[in-house]
Amino acid sequence: MVRQHWAIPSLGLVAILFIGAARFEESRAVLASMIALGAPVVAMGIAAAPSRESHPTFRALVFTTAGVVALGATARLAPTVITRTPPATIAPLLSAAAGPGFSAVLVLVALATVPLEAVAVKRGVGSRFAALAGIAVTMALYLPSHWSPADPFGGVLACFIVALFVGGGVGLLLGSVARAATGSRT
């Protein structure tokens, strides 16, 4: 009951904090980093959440796939948006995440969300898993080559819009085709 009554005020408070932080030049870089690193995690959390009441094996597969996409996208974005030198323990992972092979694996894992979405809808779970994975992966692929240290907030905002329309659109299309192929209507 508390979650239902505090969801809208909490979202409003977050929106006010983000809008307020965007007004000050000093906080725009921090806000850009928070959005860039947080968006893939939030998107994949939203994508996987409807499957939490599913069969345990299917739920584990969905949450594992969502986690791999979220962590992979964040690892790809971290060297771009974080200006400090990373700790020696994660520096090799972050340098590997910048390579083209990592990008290909990330795209393949995101494509694995398409059949998972079709199976979820067939089981009565409504989710746009592929569209949200498309947004996360597109952010991870687009932002490193379009990052501007002069205007980090503007770059992240532009990246998010491109990811929403391009990645989300492709994911929505692929998910809809998979739903139609399985005869799902939800």
C-alpha positions as CSV (number, residue, x, y, z in Angstrom):
1,M,0.0,0.0,0.0
2,V,2.9,2.4,0.8
3,R,4.4,1.7,-2.6
4,Q,1.1,2.6,-4.4
5,H,0.7,5.9,-2.5
6,W,4.3,7.1,-2.7
7,A,5.1,6.1,-6.3
8,I,3.9,9.3,-8.0
9,P,5.3,11.7,-5.3
10,S,8.6,9.9,-5.5
11,L,8.8,10.2,-9.3
12,G,7.9,13.8,-9.0
13,L,10.6,14.4,-6.5
14,V,13.2,12.7,-8.7
15,A,12.0,14.8,-11.7
16,I,12.4,18.0,-9.6
17,L,15.9,17.0,-8.5
18,F,17.0,16.3,-12.1
19,I,15.5,19.5,-13.4
20,G,17.1,21.5,-10.6
21,A,20.5,19.8,-11.1
22,A,20.3,20.5,-14.9
23,R,20.0,24.2,-14.2
24,F,23.4,24.5,-12.6
25,E,26.5,24.1,-14.8
26,E,28.5,22.5,-12.0
27,S,26.1,19.6,-11.6
28,R,25.3,19.0,-15.3
29,A,28.4,16.7,-15.7
30,V,27.5,14.6,-12.6
31,L,23.9,14.4,-13.8
32,A,25.0,13.3,-17.3
33,S,27.1,10.5,-15.7
34,M,24.2,9.4,-13.5
35,I,21.8,9.3,-16.4
36,A,24.2,7.5,-18.8
37,L,25.2,4.8,-16.2
38,G,21.7,4.5,-14.6
39,A,19.5,4.4,-17.7
40,P,20.5,0.9,-18.9
41,V,20.2,-0.5,-15.4
42,V,16.7,1.1,-14.9
43,A,15.6,0.1,-18.4
44,M,16.5,-3.6,-17.9
45,G,15.0,-3.6,-14.4
46,I,11.7,-2.4,-15.8
47,A,12.0,-4.9,-18.6
48,A,12.5,-7.9,-16.3
49,A,10.2,-6.9,-13.4
50,P,7.0,-8.3,-15.0
51,S,8.5,-11.8,-15.1
52,R,9.1,-11.9,-11.4
53,E,6.1,-14.1,-10.9
54,S,6.9,-16.5,-13.8
55,H,8.2,-20.0,-13.7
56,P,11.5,-20.1,-11.7
57,T,13.5,-21.3,-14.7
58,F,12.1,-18.7,-17.1
59,R,12.4,-16.0,-14.4
60,A,16.1,-16.8,-13.9
61,L,16.7,-16.7,-17.7
62,V,14.9,-13.3,-18.0
63,F,16.7,-11.8,-15.0
64,T,20.1,-13.1,-16.1
65,T,19.7,-11.8,-19.6
66,A,18.5,-8.4,-18.3
67,G,21.5,-8.3,-15.9
68,V,24.0,-9.1,-18.6
69,V,22.6,-6.4,-20.9
70,A,22.5,-3.8,-18.1
71,L,26.0,-4.6,-16.8
72,G,27.4,-4.9,-20.3
73,A,26.0,-1.5,-21.4
74,T,27.2,0.1,-18.2
75,A,30.7,-1.3,-18.6
76,R,30.8,0.0,-22.1
77,L,29.6,3.5,-21.0
78,A,31.7,3.8,-17.8
79,P,35.0,4.7,-19.4
80,T,33.3,7.4,-21.5
81,V,31.4,9.2,-18.7
82,I,33.7,8.7,-15.7
83,T,36.7,11.0,-16.0
84,R,38.7,9.4,-13.1
85,T,41.1,6.6,-13.6
86,P,39.3,3.3,-12.8
87,P,40.6,1.0,-10.0
88,A,43.1,-1.6,-11.1
89,T,40.7,-4.4,-10.4
90,I,38.1,-3.3,-13.0
91,A,40.4,-1.5,-15.5
92,P,40.9,-4.7,-17.6
93,L,37.1,-5.3,-17.8
94,L,36.4,-1.7,-18.8
95,S,39.2,-1.8,-21.5
96,A,37.7,-5.0,-22.8
97,A,34.3,-3.5,-22.9
98,A,35.5,-0.8,-25.3
99,G,36.4,-3.4,-28.0
100,P,34.3,-4.3,-31.0
101,G,34.0,-7.9,-29.9
102,F,32.3,-6.8,-26.7
103,S,29.9,-4.7,-28.7
104,A,29.0,-7.7,-30.9
105,V,28.3,-9.9,-27.9
106,L,26.2,-7.2,-26.3
107,V,24.1,-6.9,-29.4
108,L,23.7,-10.7,-29.5
109,V,22.5,-10.8,-25.9
110,A,20.1,-8.0,-26.6
111,L,18.7,-10.0,-29.6
112,A,18.2,-12.9,-27.2
113,T,15.5,-10.8,-25.5
114,V,13.3,-11.1,-28.6
115,P,12.3,-14.8,-28.1
116,L,12.1,-14.2,-24.3
117,E,9.6,-11.4,-24.9
118,A,7.5,-13.7,-27.1
119,V,7.5,-16.5,-24.6
120,A,6.7,-14.1,-21.8
121,V,3.7,-12.7,-23.7
122,K,2.6,-16.2,-24.6
123,R,2.6,-16.9,-20.8
124,G,0.5,-13.8,-20.1
125,V,3.3,-11.5,-19.0
126,G,3.2,-8.2,-20.8
127,S,6.7,-6.7,-21.3
128,R,8.5,-4.9,-24.0
129,F,11.8,-6.6,-23.1
130,A,13.3,-6.3,-26.6
131,A,12.5,-2.6,-26.9
132,L,14.1,-1.7,-23.5
133,A,17.1,-3.9,-24.3
134,G,17.4,-2.0,-27.6
135,I,17.5,1.3,-25.8
136,A,20.2,0.1,-23.4
137,V,22.4,-1.3,-26.1
138,T,22.0,1.7,-28.4
139,M,23.0,4.0,-25.6
140,A,26.1,1.8,-25.0
141,L,27.1,1.9,-28.7
142,Y,26.2,5.5,-29.5
143,L,27.5,7.5,-26.6
144,P,31.2,6.6,-26.6
145,S,31.6,7.9,-30.2
146,H,29.5,11.0,-29.7
147,W,30.6,12.1,-26.2
148,S,31.5,15.7,-25.8
149,P,33.3,16.8,-22.6
150,A,32.3,20.4,-23.4
151,D,28.6,19.5,-23.0
152,P,28.2,16.1,-21.4
153,F,24.5,16.7,-20.4
154,G,23.6,17.6,-24.0
155,G,25.4,14.6,-25.4
156,V,23.7,12.2,-23.0
157,L,20.3,13.8,-23.7
158,A,20.9,13.4,-27.5
159,C,22.1,9.9,-27.0
160,F,19.0,9.0,-25.0
161,I,16.7,10.4,-27.7
162,V,18.6,8.4,-30.4
163,A,18.5,5.3,-28.2
164,L,14.8,5.7,-27.6
165,F,13.8,6.0,-31.2
166,V,16.4,3.9,-32.9
167,G,17.1,1.2,-30.4
168,G,13.6,1.2,-28.9
169,G,12.1,1.2,-32.3
170,V,14.1,-1.7,-33.6
171,G,13.5,-3.7,-30.4
172,L,9.7,-2.9,-30.6
173,L,9.6,-4.0,-34.2
174,L,11.5,-7.3,-33.5
175,G,9.4,-8.0,-30.4
176,S,6.2,-7.3,-32.3
177,V,7.3,-9.7,-35.1
178,A,8.1,-12.4,-32.5
179,R,4.8,-11.9,-30.8
180,A,2.9,-12.2,-34.1
181,A,5.0,-15.3,-35.0
182,T,3.9,-17.0,-31.8
183,G,0.3,-15.9,-32.1
184,S,0.5,-13.7,-29.0
185,R,-2.0,-10.9,-28.7
186,T,-0.8,-9.0,-25.5
